[in-house]
Amino acid sequence: MALVTTTEMFKKAYEGGYAVGAFNVNNMEIVQGITEACQDLKSPVVLQVSKGARAYANHNYLVKMVQAAVENCPDIPIALHLDHGPDFETCKACIDGGFTSVMIDGSSLPFDENVELAKKVVEYAHAHGVVVEAELGTLAGVEDDVNVSAEDSSYTRPEEVEEFVDRTGCDSLAIAIGTSHGAYKFKPGTKPQLRFDVLEDISKRLPGFPIVLHGSSSVPQEFVQKINAHGGKMPDAIGIPEEMLREAAKMAVCKINIDSDIRLAITATIREYFDAHPDHFDPRQYLKPARQAVKDMVAHKIVNVLGCNGKA
């Protein structure tokens, strides 16, 4: 099976009341862990690459690793997606370079400028058989090159979504309903809450249209505690409750982005390994359990949050 776009997987997800996991990748072990879990559970998957990951690992290396995963996991559909494309040039490079899906993030721009930028990307992408995700509303938090203060964040305005989709022609829409980038999503003592009323209003205005949630890591406390117990310093790391994400997946949300949880699983595993084996220095020794931690994390998300096991 070759790389696919997200069109068919989102259609099935919308109709089936589940979401497809979109997991960020930047090295071989992460790609392997994610796709092995998806292959075992017969789950579709979006492997997504940020601007920072392209700078770190090199575009060509990332594409070749994902192509290898496609060959090794022939039973599942895999899409390769650009996460938070900052401009037309980056999106174009990914479209020309083998990606099947791109996100153009003009959410910080005025509405009309966001429309024009998204429309430009859509026109080029569709001419090359690639689909486009755009964004309305601004998430708070820090992740790679995305850094938005809580004061500058804003919920998506449902009254704008129909005009935005009509004018841009985008294939899916990322919205802001209370999720946040990074591992420090909320202040200590506050209760995470998603605006399901906003999601429901948007879904009524865009029936059948795939909605995307960014910043949806749950920040499992067992990994935070393990990191802190083995020399780390991550006080007050708080994420999105998984039961809220599962509820969103039953509605119009067809793609849920998860990055920080994978980073936490890897870091916790490696820190614990170093403490237990101070004499080891072969990267294969500690990257092997780290890869397994990624696989276990993704399998948990597929079954307990996304509900997409057996949907390949």
C-alpha positions in Angstrom: 0.0 0.0 0.0 1.3 3.5 -0.9 0.9 6.6 1.2 -2.7 7.9 1.2 -4.4 11.1 1.8 -6.7 11.5 4.8 -9.9 11.8 2.7 -11.1 8.3 3.0 -9.9 7.7 6.6 -11.7 10.8 7.8 -14.9 9.9 6.0 -14.9 6.5 7.7 -14.0 8.1 11.1 -16.8 10.7 10.9 -19.4 8.0 10.0 -18.0 5.5 12.6 -17.8 7.9 15.6 -14.0 7.6 16.1 -10.9 9.6 15.4 -7.6 8.9 13.6 -4.5 9.4 15.6 -2.0 12.0 14.3 1.4 11.4 15.9 4.4 13.6 15.4 7.6 11.9 14.2 11.2 13.0 14.1 13.3 9.8 14.3 13.3 6.1 13.4 12.3 4.7 16.8 9.2 7.0 16.9 8.2 6.0 13.4 8.7 2.3 14.2 6.9 2.4 17.6 3.8 4.2 16.2 3.4 2.1 13.0 4.0 -1.2 14.7 1.2 -0.4 17.2 -1.1 0.6 14.4 -0.2 -2.5 12.4 -0.9 -4.8 15.3 -4.3 -3.1 16.0 -5.2 -2.6 12.4 -5.5 1.1 12.8 -5.2 3.9 10.3 -2.7 6.6 11.2 -1.4 10.0 10.3 2.3 10.5 10.7 3.0 14.2 11.0 6.1 16.2 10.7 6.6 19.8 12.1 8.8 22.5 10.7 11.1 21.7 13.7 11.2 18.0 12.8 12.2 18.8 9.2 15.0 21.0 10.5 16.2 18.4 12.9 16.0 15.2 10.9 16.0 16.5 7.3 13.0 16.2 5.0 14.4 13.4 2.9 15.3 11.2 5.8 11.8 11.6 7.3 10.0 10.8 4.0 12.2 7.7 3.4 11.6 6.5 7.0 7.9 6.8 6.5 8.0 5.1 3.2 9.9 2.2 4.9 7.1 2.0 7.5 4.5 1.8 4.7 6.4 -1.2 3.2 6.7 -2.8 6.6 3.0 -2.2 7.6 1.1 -3.2 4.4 -2.3 -3.7 6.2 -2.9 -0.1 7.3 -3.4 3.2 5.6 -0.7 5.8 6.4 -0.8 9.5 5.6 2.2 11.8 5.8 1.2 15.2 7.0 2.9 18.6 7.6 2.0 19.8 11.0 1.7 23.6 11.5 3.0 24.7 8.1 4.0 28.3 8.7 3.8 29.6 5.1 3.1 28.7 1.5 6.8 27.9 0.8 7.0 25.2 3.5 3.7 23.7 2.4 4.8 23.7 -1.3 8.1 22.0 -0.4 6.3 19.2 1.4 3.7 18.8 -1.4 6.5 18.6 -3.9 8.5 16.3 -1.6 6.1 13.4 -1.1 3.7 14.5 1.6 0.0 13.5 1.1 -1.4 16.1 3.4 -0.4 19.6 4.7 -1.6 22.0 7.3 -1.3 25.7 6.7 -1.5 27.5 10.0 -2.7 31.1 9.5 -4.7 31.1 12.7 -2.7 34.1 14.1 -3.6 36.2 11.1 -6.7 38.3 10.6 -9.6 36.3 9.1 -9.3 37.5 5.5 -5.5 37.0 5.5 -6.0 33.5 6.9 -8.5 32.8 4.2 -6.2 34.0 1.4 -3.2 32.1 2.6 -5.2 28.9 3.1 -6.8 29.3 -0.3 -3.4 29.7 -2.0 -2.1 26.5 -0.4 -5.4 24.6 -1.2 -5.2 25.5 -4.9 -1.6 24.3 -5.2 -2.2 21.2 -3.1 -5.3 20.0 -4.9 -3.6 20.4 -8.2 -1.0 17.9 -6.9 -3.5 15.4 -5.3 -2.7 16.6 -1.7 -5.3 17.5 0.9 -5.1 20.6 3.2 -5.9 21.2 6.9 -6.4 24.8 7.9 -7.0 26.4 11.4 -9.5 28.9 12.9 -9.0 29.9 16.5 -5.7 30.0 18.4 -4.4 27.4 20.9 -2.3 28.4 23.8 0.9 26.6 24.7 4.4 25.8 23.4 5.4 23.1 21.0 8.3 23.3 18.5 7.9 26.6 16.7 4.4 27.2 18.0 4.4 29.5 21.0 1.1 31.3 22.0 0.4 32.8 25.4 -2.9 32.2 27.2 -3.8 35.8 26.7 -3.4 35.5 22.9 -5.4 32.3 22.6 -9.0 32.3 21.4 -11.8 29.9 20.8 -13.0 29.3 17.3 -16.0 31.3 16.4 -18.7 29.0 15.0 -20.3 31.8 13.0 -17.0 32.0 10.9 -16.5 28.4 9.9 -18.9 28.1 7.0 -17.5 31.2 5.2 -13.9 30.0 5.9 -14.4 26.5 4.5 -16.4 27.8 1.5 -13.8 30.4 0.6 -10.7 28.3 1.2 -11.8 24.9 0.0 -9.8 23.3 2.8 -10.4 19.5 3.4 -10.4 19.6 7.2 -10.5 22.3 9.9 -8.5 22.5 13.2 -10.5 24.4 15.8 -9.7 25.7 19.3 -12.1 24.5 22.0 -9.8 24.3 25.0 -6.9 22.0 24.1 -3.4 23.4 24.4 0.1 22.6 23.0 2.9 21.1 25.1 3.0 19.4 28.5 2.1 22.5 30.6 -1.4 23.1 29.3 -3.1 24.4 32.4 -2.3 26.2 35.7 -2.1 24.0 38.8 -5.5 23.7 40.5 -7.5 24.5 37.3 -9.8 21.9 35.8 -9.3 21.2 32.1 -12.5 21.7 30.2 -13.3 21.3 26.5 -16.0 23.5 24.9 -18.2 20.8 23.6 -20.9 23.4 22.9 -18.6 25.1 20.4 -17.7 21.8 18.8 -21.4 20.9 18.5 -22.3 24.3 17.0 -19.5 23.9 14.4 -20.5 20.4 13.5 -24.1 21.5 12.9 -22.8 24.3 10.6 -20.5 21.9 8.8 -22.3 18.6 8.6 -20.0 15.7 7.6 -16.9 17.9 7.6 -13.8 16.6 9.5 -12.7 18.5 12.5 -9.2 18.4 14.0 -8.0 18.8 17.6 -4.4 20.0 18.2 -2.7 20.0 21.5 -4.4 16.8 22.7 -1.8 15.0 24.8 -3.0 13.9 28.2 0.4 14.2 29.9 0.2 10.8 31.8 1.2 11.5 35.4 3.1 8.1 35.7 5.6 9.4 33.1 5.9 12.8 34.7 6.5 11.2 38.1 9.1 8.8 36.6 10.9 11.6 34.9 11.0 13.6 38.2 12.1 10.5 40.1 15.1 10.0 37.8 16.6 13.4 37.7 14.0 15.4 35.7 12.2 18.5 36.7 8.7 18.8 35.3 6.5 20.3 38.0 2.8 21.0 37.3 2.6 19.3 33.9 -1.1 18.8 33.1 -2.9 17.5 30.0 -6.3 16.9 28.5 -8.4 14.1 30.2 -8.7 11.2 27.9 -12.4 10.8 28.5 -12.9 14.3 27.0 -11.0 13.4 23.9 -13.0 10.2 23.5 -16.2 12.2 23.7 -14.9 14.6 21.0 -14.0 11.6 18.8 -17.6 10.4 19.0 -18.7 13.7 17.5 -17.2 15.5 14.5 -13.5 15.3 15.5 -11.8 12.9 13.0 -8.2 13.7 13.8 -6.6 14.1 17.2 -3.0 15.3 17.4 -0.6 13.7 20.0 3.0 14.6 20.4 3.9 15.5 24.0 2.7 12.1 25.4 5.2 10.3 23.1 8.0 12.6 24.2 7.2 11.9 27.8 7.1 8.2 27.3 10.5 8.2 25.7 12.1 10.5 28.2 10.8 8.7 31.2 11.9 5.3 29.8 15.4 6.5 29.0 15.9 8.3 32.3 14.9 5.2 34.2 17.1 3.0 32.0 20.2 5.2 32.6 19.7 5.0 36.4 19.3 1.3 36.3 22.3 0.8 33.9 24.9 3.5 34.4 27.5 1.4 32.7 25.6 1.1 29.4 26.5 3.4 26.5 25.2 1.7 23.3 22.2 3.8 22.1 20.5 0.6 21.0 20.3 -0.5 24.6 18.2 2.4 25.7 16.4 3.2 22.5 14.9 -0.3 22.3 12.8 0.1 25.4 12.1 3.7 24.4 10.7 2.5 21.1 8.5 -0.1 23.0 7.3 2.7 25.2 6.1 4.6 22.1 4.4 1.5 20.8 2.6 0.9 24.1 1.6 4.6 24.4 0.1 4.6 20.9 -1.7 1.3 21.4 -3.3 2.7 24.5 -4.4 5.8 22.7 -5.9 3.8 19.8 -8.0 1.6 22.0 -8.9 3.9 24.9 -9.1 7.4 23.3 -9.4 7.2 19.5 -11.5 4.1 19.1 -9.9 3.4 15.7 -8.6 -0.2 16.4 -9.8 -2.5 13.7 -10.7 0.4 11.4 -7.9 0.0 8.8 
